[in-house]
């Protein structure tokens, strides 16, 4: 059953969403069965694309929304949330 699930997260690492965290996000998102999106304000990015993620230009403290389009990817959403909560290990 397809549906849309989302979770709001805050970027906690002091350098914001730069290349290293974007690569970590993209690597996880590429394992999903369906599209995963990152929304920041009016902008939307494909979470499996490093370039798309970087185009959001999210600084430290930015509030973003992670959005999955299938319940099959709920585990991917949880993994991404954990990545954000731990500041990408930085």
N, C-alpha and C positions, 0 to 999 in steps of 0.2 A: 504494500500500500504506500503510495507516494503522498507526501505532505511536506509542509515547510516548517522547520523547527529553527529557532534562533536563540542566541544567548548574547547578552551584552558583556563586554569585558573592557578593562582599562589597561592601557599600555603602561607598565610599571618600570620598565628599564629606562635608565636616564638618557640613553641615546635615541630613544624612540624606535620606530619600525624601520630599521636600516637593512642593509643587504644580508647580513648573517641571520637575523630573525626571519626575514622574508624567505630565505632559502629553507629554513627549518619548517616554516608553515607550508611552503609549496611541496616539500618532500612528503609531509603527512597528507596533505590534501590530494596529492596524486594517487593515493591508495583508495580514495573514495569511489563508490559505484556511480554517483551522480555529482552534479556541480555543487561546489561549496563557494559561497560568496563572502566577501568582507565588505561591510558598508561603513563609511565614515562621512557623516554629513549627507550631502547629496550625491556623493561618489560611491561607485560600486566596483569591486575588483574580483576577478577570478582568483580564488585562493591557491590554485595550482600554478599560477604564473608569477614568478618573482618580479617581473617588470610591472605587471598590473598592481601588485601589492605596493611596490615602491612608488607608483604614481599617486597613491593616496596621501603621501607625505604626512604621515602620522607622527607627531612629536610625543615625547613623554607626557603622560597624563591624558592623552586622547582617549575618548570613549568611542568604541567601535562595536559593531554587531557582526557576529559570525552567524551565517545562515546555511543550513543544509536543506536539501530538497527531497530527501528520502530517509525514512526511519532506519534503513540499512546502514546509514552512515552515522548513527548516533554515537558509536564508539569513536569515530574520527572527531566528532564535535567535542567529546569529552577530552580526548588527547590534546586538541588545540586549546581548549580552555585551560588545561593544566600547564601547557607551554606558556600561555600569557600570564597565568598566576605566579609562575616561578621566574618571571622576568627573562625568559629564554635562556636561563642559566648564566646570565651575565652579572 
